[in-house]
Amino acid sequence: MSITKQLSPLRNSTKNDDAMSLANEQALHFGIDPETDYGRTLVELATTLYTANSKTHDLWSMTLKGLEGLDKSDRIAWFNAKRFLSFQLAKILDNLQNPMRATYQSIATNNGHFAAKGAYPIFDNVAAIFSASPVITRTATYLFACTEWVEDAFKGREPLHEIYSRLLNPTSISLANHIVDIEAGENANQYLAWNFNSGMAAIDGLLSHLLGREDIVIASRNIYGGSYQLLQDWYRKSSNLDVAIEWVDGYEADDFSLVMDKVAEKYQDRIASGKQIYIYLESPCNPHGYVLDVAGISREAHKRNWLVMVDTTVGTPFLHPVLKREEEMERPDFVIHSYTKDLAGSGTTTAGVVIGRNEEMFIPKGDSVTYTLPNGKVRERNWDETLFWNVYYVKGAFLDADKAFEVLNGMKTFELRVVNKAVNTLTLARVFDAHPDINVSCPGLETNPNYPVLKNNMHLALPASLFTIDMEGCEDRDAINPVFYKQFFDMLEPAIGMQVSLGQTNTVALCPAMTTHSELPKEAQLEAGIKPTTMRIAVGLEDPRVFLAHIVNASKLSIDIEHPEFSSLFPTSEQIDEIYRSTYLEVHHKFLMSTPSFEQLMK
């Protein structure tokens, strides 16, 4: 379709290709005689619109070609010039509403049951374009312009028509575009996102899109219990897809490379018959917060032409920006987030997202695209092989407008929250690490074996706000009696929320063996480093000393009964104050020094 024809109600069937002819044809299509005064005015306006659309596409092309070479002053000028054009175009549409409303009233208001039709939406929605926040689009369906435009919409060729909110919704699309900008940064034009009703729906949507019968998944050992259950109990089940699942205990690229070679040999018969191998990662991992070398693992997988999925919910795009790697070989193919956690931040909604390469996510119906893979190989992908048509379009696990709006609001502050949580996480981990009866699993501690991986993969070498402690004994120290441990845990409220989630503004804690990872067999729990007294702490924004004071007092009422010295073995009050203050300054100094200088901002 030519750009000139794009605005025509007969865009797919017209033989005309110039603005005046298309405008005359448009008038006739709607029963207007172009030779009348009304018809001539309508044709003149329509001709102007056809010409304006062509010039808009010219600006689009010039912007894409010229943006990289512009200095900042010119970029500001270009943006604001186009911004004002948006208001001018909207004003034309607004001016059109009064005569259109008068005509509508002359037709509709004298009919019976007029109220049942509701307000005609075009009249009053124009100003909503300029809402300072994305509008919450509470509708199931949408007006469409004409038959040929909606025909294109059902083929994915007309983005103005969202058809039905189970497929597309403006508020959800706004969120999808925003998360791509945040996650991919300068690489954002290469990626697309689809929002789901929960993080688990996003994970299942991606897995069901990629996995075929008897495919093979190589997965990191430490993953969320729900993800483990989905892979192990559904996809692995022989009556479902009989997918082979191979677990990796390490965190570095070499650990995964070794398993990749073994898996390729073990399943050579499946591979020979066309079965595929996929990599599924979670980093930082649940429950310990350990970090995987996602860049190195992605490189190893791409050498073998395998796709990589990574759930970076715990890390967030700020701390674990996996799609901002310069080398494409080091970027995973798909990124998953549970918006429910730190991105939304308040624990009041459930939502999820999958982000992937444009070619993997959407191609208009009937089309195919040839593109280059990270390893340099060329691939052709058909439209029905994309996540949108294969899963999203047919399964209905969409994100509604109200939830999307809530996530958008929460994301405005998530970076600041993540920095403050890093302060609190390190403070708590350092204080607990000083107690001889508490074992701490937090990669933010420089003594932790996972620290080098964290340092090379996490922004500012900061930990995510998730770690674990246990009281299973160490060196010459005895384990804490589970009976008194449970008594201690049941006294954590109100300072620590006894809740099954993470990423909220408040600090919450749980025992993974009894809750989030209870789906794992005992043997699998131990392999994942989950013990009976393992406590997962999802750190919030409160002063961590409030948490610690409560911990000490709760231990006096419980653990001290059998281990009288336990509560007294924490650092002193002065030491805890010093740990908190020095950690606060350390983290904020790192953050401050990472921000661009004024000179850089001027460029």
N, C-alpha and C positions, 0 to 999 in steps of 0.2 A: 504494500500500500504506500502510495506517495504521501509526503507530508501534507501536500495541498488537499488531498482527499480526506485527511484524518477527521475533519470536523463535519463531513457530509453525513446526513442520515442514510445515504446510499453508498457509503464508503467502499463496500465490497462489490457492488454491482454497477456503479456509474461508469460511463465511458468518458465523462468530462474530466478535465485535469487543470482548468484554470479557474481562478477565484470567481470571476463574474458568471461563468457558465454554471459552476457549482451552486452559487447563490440563487440564480434563477431556478435551477432544478429543485433546490430546497424549498423555495416558495411554492412551486407547483405541487411538490410532494405533500405539503400540508394544506393544499386547496386554496392558495393565495394567487390571485392574478398579478403577475409582475408589472402589468401595465397600469394598474390603479395607483393612486397616490400612496395608499398603504403599502401596496406591493413594492413600489419603487423604493420607498424608505426602508422597508424590510430587506430588500436585495442589497441596497447600499451598505446597510449595517452588516449584513452577513458577509459581503465582499470584504469589508474592512477586517472582520474577524478571521476570515481565511488567510488574508495577507498577514495579519498580526501573528497568527499561529506559525506561519513560515518563518517570520522574523524571530519568534521565540525560540524555535529550533536552531536558528542561526546563532543566537546568543548562547544557547546550550553548547553547541559545538565549539564556539570561540572560547567559552569558559574552560571546557575540558582541555583544549589545546594550549591555552595561554596561561592557565592558573599557576603552573609550576614556576614559570619565569617571572611572575609578578612580585614586586616588593610589597611590603605589608600595607603601605599607604594606598596603593592601587587596589589591593584586595578589599580594603575597607570601602573604597569608592565603588567598586563593582558590586559588592554585596548590597550596599544601601540603595544604589540605583535600581537594582532588580527588586529589592524589597518594596520600594515605592511603586514600582510597576504593579506589584501584587495588589496594592491598595487601589490603584487606578482601575485595574481590571475588575476588582470586586465592586468598586463604585458603579461601574457600568452595569454590572449584574444587579446591584441594589436599585439603580434607577429603573431597571426593567421591571422590578417587582410591582410598582404602583399600577401601571397599565395592565399588567398581568393579573394582579389581584382584582382590579375592577372587572375585568372580563370573567374571571372565575366566579366572582360574586353574582354576576348577571346570569350565570348558568346554574350554579349549584345551590344558592341560598333559598331559592323558592321551591325546592324539592322537599318532599317529606323525608324525615329521618336524617336531616342534614348533619345533626350533631354527631351521628354515628361515624361519619367520615373523619372526624378530628380536624385539627388545623392542617392546612396544606403546607408541608414542611419547607418547600423552597422559599416561601415568602419570608420566613423569619430566621432562617439558618445562615444567611450570608454573613452577618456580623460575627457569628460563632467562629468563623475562620480565624479571627483575630483574638480569640480568647488567649489569655496569658499562659494558660495551661491547656494541654490537649483536652478536647471536649469528651465527656463520657457519653459515648454513642450507645444509648440503650434502645436498641432496635433489633428485631430479628431479620428484617428485610429492608430493601432500599428501592427507591425509584430508579427506573432505567430510562434512558433517553429515547430509544427507538429499537426496532427489531435487530438491525444489523450491528448496533453497538452491543446489545446484550448477547448476541450470538458470539461476538468476539470475546466478551467477558467470560463466557463459559469455556472458552479455549485458552483463557489466561492472557489475552491480548489487549485487554482494556482495563488498566488499573483504576480508572475513575469509577468503574462499576464494581462494587464489592459484593453484590448479589444477595448474600445471606451471611449472617454473622457467624454461623458455624464454620464458614470458610474464611472470611476476612471481616475485620472490624476496624474502623479508623483508629480507635484508641489502642487496640492491640498492635496494629501496624506501627503506630507511633513508638510504642515500647520496643518492638522488634528492631526498628531502625536505630533507636537510641542505644540499645545494648550492643549492637554491632559497632557503632561509633566508639563506645567505651572500651569494648573488648579488643577491637582490631586497630584502632587508631588510624594511622596513615594507610593501613592496608584495608580499610573498611569497604572500599569499593569492590573488593574481591569476595565479600562475604554477605550472607543473607541469613536471617533468623526466622524460625517459626515458634510461636509461643504455645505452651500447653497448659492444661488445667492444674498440673502439679509437677514437681520434679520427677517423680516416678513415671508419670505419663510421658514426660519428655524422654526419659531413658528407654521406656518400652517402645515409644514411637520410633526412636532411632534404631534400636535393636531389631524390631520387626521389619523395618525398612531394609536393613542390610542383610540379616541372617536368613539363609535358606536351609533346607533340610540337610543335616549331616555336615554343616560347616563347622569350623573350629574357632574357638575364642581363647586367646591368651589373656588372662586377667590378673591384675595386681591382687595380692592376697588380702590386704587391708582395705575393704570397701564397706560401704553402708550395708547393714543387714538386709534391708529391703532389696537392694541391688543383687546381693548374693542369692537371696531367695528367688528372685526373678530368673537369674541365670541358671542356678542349680536345680530349682524345682519346676521351672516351666520350660525354658529353652532346652535344657539337657534331657528332659523327659522323652523317652523313646516314642511315646504315643503322640507327642507334640512335634518338635523339630529334630530331636535326637542330636542336638549340637554338642560337640565335645568341648569341655571346659578344662583348661589347664591353668593352674594357679602358680603365680610367681611370688616367692617370698622376699626377694630383694627390692632395692629401690633405684639401682643404678643401671645404666645402659648395658653394661657388661652382663649383669644378672639376667636381663631380658634377652640379650643376644644369644646367650647360651641356651636358654629355654626355646627360643625361636628355632634354632638349629635342630634341637632334639624333637620338637613338635613336627617340624617339616619332615623329619625322617620317620617319626612314629606314624604319621598319618599320610604317608606318601601315596597309598592306594586311594584314599579319599581325594587328595589333591589331583591325582592323575585323572579322576573321573569328573573334575571340574569344581570341586568344593573349594571354598575360600577360607583364608585365615584372617581373622580380625584381632586387633589389640584393644582391650578395654582397660582403661586406667581410672583411678581416682586419686587426685593429688591437689592439696594435701589429703591424706587418708583419714578416714573415720575408723576408729575413734581417737587415735594417738596424735593426729596432726602431722604425721611424717610426710615428707615431700619426696616425690619421684622425680627423676631426671627426665622430665617429659621431652625436652629438646633432644637429648641423646637417644631415648627410646624411639621417638618419632623418626629420627634419622635412620636407625637400624631397621625399623619397619619399612620405611620408604625405599631403602635399598632393595628390599625383597618385594616391593610393589604391593604392600599390605596397607590397609587403612587403619587409622588410629582414632579411637574415641577417648575423650578424657572428661571426667566430671570434675570441674574445678570450683564447685559450690563453696567449699570451705575456704579456698584461697581468695576468691573474688577476682575480678579483672584487674584490680589495683595491685594486689600482692603477687598474683600469679598470672601475668599477662602473656599467656602462651601463644596468642596469635600476633603478637607484636615482634616476634623474633625476625631478624633481618633475613635469615636463610629459610626459605620455604621448606626445605627438607626437615627443619627442626620444629615446624608447626604441626600440631595434630590436625587431622582432617575434619573432625567434629568436636565441638566444645558443648558441654551440657552444664546448665546451672539450675539449681532449685532457687528461684526468686524468693521463695518462702523465707530463706535464711538472711544473710547479711545484706543482700541487695534491697529487699523490702524493709527488713530490719526490725519490724515491730511485732512479728509473730501473729499477725491478724489475718493473714490470707495465705492460700497455697497457690503456687504457680511455678512453671518451669519453662525452659527454653532450650532449643537446639540451634547451634550456629554452625554453618558449614560453607564451603566454597559455593559460589553462585551456581556453578554447573551441577553440583550435587543436590542443590535445594529446589531449583525451579527452572523449567524450560517451557515456553508456551506449547500448548497441545499440538501435536503433529510435527514439531520441530526436533532437530537433533543438533548437538554442538560438539565440535572438535576442540579439545583443549589440551594443554600440556600439564602433566602430572609433576609433583615436586621433584621426582627423579629424572625429569627430562623426557620421559616417554609420552607419546601422544595417544590420546584416547578419544573415542567418539561415544557420547552419551545421548540416549533417546529421552524424549520428554517423560515417558512413563517410568523411567528409572530414577526419577528425582523424588526426594522425600515428600514434596507437596502432593504430587499426583498418586504416588504409591501408598502413602499413609495418611497424610494430613487431610487431604480432600475427602477421604472415605471413612475415616474412623471417628471423627467427631470429638476428639479430646482437646478442643480449642480453649482459649482463654477468653473469658467474657470481659466486657468493657470496664466494669467496676473494679475487678481485680487488677486489670492492666493499669488503671489509673492509680490504684493504691501502690503498686510497685513503682510506677513512675515517680510518685511523690517521695517514696522511701529512698529511691536512688539518688536524690538530690544531696543527701548527707552521708552516703555510705562510705566515701573515702575518708572523711574526718572520723567517722565511727571506727573504721578499721584501724586507723593510726592509734586512736585512744585505747582500743582493745589490745593492740600489740603491747602498749605500756603495761596494761593490767595483766596480760598473759605472762610476760616476762617477770613481772614482780611476783606473781603467785608461784611460778615455776621455780624461781630463785629461792624464795622463802621455803617452799616445800623441800627443795633439794638440800637445804641445810639441815633438815630433820633426819636423824639416822634411821628411823623406822619407816620412812616414806620413800618409795621408789617413784621417780618422776620420769615420764616419757614425754619429753617436749623437745623438738628439734631446735628450738631457739636457744637452748643451753649449749654453750660451746663444747661441753664435755660429752654431749650426745653424739653417737656415731652417725646420725643422720644430718648433723649440722653442716658438713661440707656440701651436701646435696642441696640443702636449703639455701646456703650462701650463694650457690651458683644459679639458682632458679627463682628465688623469691625476691621481689623488689625490696631494696634496702636491707636484705638479709633479715627481714622481720618474719616472725612466725604468725601463722593463722591463730585465731582465738579459740583453739581447740587443743586440749592435751589430756593426758590421763595420769593418775597416780594409783598406786596400789600399796597395800600393807602386808605383802606376802613374805616379808623377811628379806634380809640381805646380809651378806658376809656373816658376821657372828651375831646378828640380831634375829630374834624370833619373830615369826609371823603373828599378826594380830588375830585373836580369836574371832572367827566370822560372826559369832553371836553378838559380840560387843561392837563389831564393825557395823552390823545392821542397825543396832541400837543407835550408834553414832550417826549413821546416814539418815535415819528417820528423824533426827533432830536438826537437820540443816535449814529448814524453814524458820523464819521468813527471810533470812539474809540471802540464802541460796534457793532459787526456785527448783522444786522437785518436779521437773517437766521434761517431756520427751521432745526436745528440739535443740536447735543451736542457732547462732546468728542473731539473737534478739538483743534488745537494749539491756535486759537484765541477765545476770549470771544464772545459769541453770546447770544442774548436775544429775547424773543418773548412773546406774550400774549396767554397762552394756551386756554383761552375761545374762541379766534378767530381763532386758528390755530390747534395745535396738538391734542387738546381735544374738538374741535368744533363738533365732531361727537356725543359727549355726550349731551343728553337733558339738559336744564338749571338746572333741579332738580338734575340730576346726577352730574353735574359740582359742584354744591354747596355741595353735599354730599362728593365729593372728595376734598373739600376745595379750589375750583377754583372760584374766584370772577372776576367781570368785570375788575378790575385793577390789577389782579395778573400778575406779570411779572416773567417768568422763566428765570433764569440766568444760562447758561452753561459756566462755568469758564474756561478760557484759561491760557496761559503761560505769558501773558503780566504783567508788573508791575501793580498791582491792583490800585495803586494811580493814574495812567493815566485814568483808568476807572472812578474813583471817582471824579477826577477833571472835567472830561467831564460831569458827572451827575450833579454836582453842577452848572456848567455853563449852561447846558441845562435847569435846573429847574429855573434859573433866567429868561430865555426867555419865560417860559411857566407857570409853576405852581405859580411862584411868582406874576403873574398878579392878581390872586384872593387870593392867600395866601402869602402875602408879606414876611413873615418871613421864609418861607420853606427852602430856600437855606442857610440861616444863622444858621439853627438848626443842621447842621452836626457838628461833632467834629472839633476842630481847626486843622490847618495844623500840628502843633506840635503833637497833640494827634494822628492824623492819621499816621504820621511817626512812632510814638512809637508803635502803634498797629501793624503796618506792620513789624517792626523790631523785636519786641518781639515774634510775631507769627512765623516769619521765623525761629528764633532760637529755639523756642519751638518744632516745627514740625521736623526740621532737627535733633535736639537732640534726639527726640523719635526714628527717623529712624536710626540714628547712633548707639544708644544703643541697637537696635533690631538686628543689624548685628552680626554674630558670631565672637567671639574673635579669635585671632591668634592661641591660644592653641586648640580651638575647630576645627579650620580648619586643624590643623595638625593631628587630630585623624581620 
